[in-house]
Amino acid sequence: MSSNPLSSDDQRIEQLESSFLASSGTAFSNAYDLAIKAGLSVVVSDNGAIFEVFPDGQRRLIKTITPPSPDQPGRKMKLL
């Protein structure tokens, strides 16, 4: 008998969850680069502001927003 109390499905879910942050960051970075290289502008949030970024590097402020709050990896949150 295995010493790991998680089922193989639970273990696979944990593997996927642990790799999600890096995978999503890579996907967004690639999409951003492809859009800019195609001559399109992209919309990004940066430290409490939303900007439109153009292929030549110019940025246009669209709106100020509440800055992101820091988060801790592995933190559990209860949704009501």
Sequence and secondary structure as in RCSB ss.txt:
>XXXX:A:sequence
MSSNPLSSDDQRIEQLESSFLASSGTAFSNAYDLAIKAGLSVVVSDNGAIFEVFPDGQRRLIKTITPPSPDQPGR
KMKLL
>XXXX:A:secstr
  S  S HHHHHHHHHHHHHHHHHHHHHHHHHHHHHHTT  EEEE SSEEEEE TTS EEEEEE        TT 
     
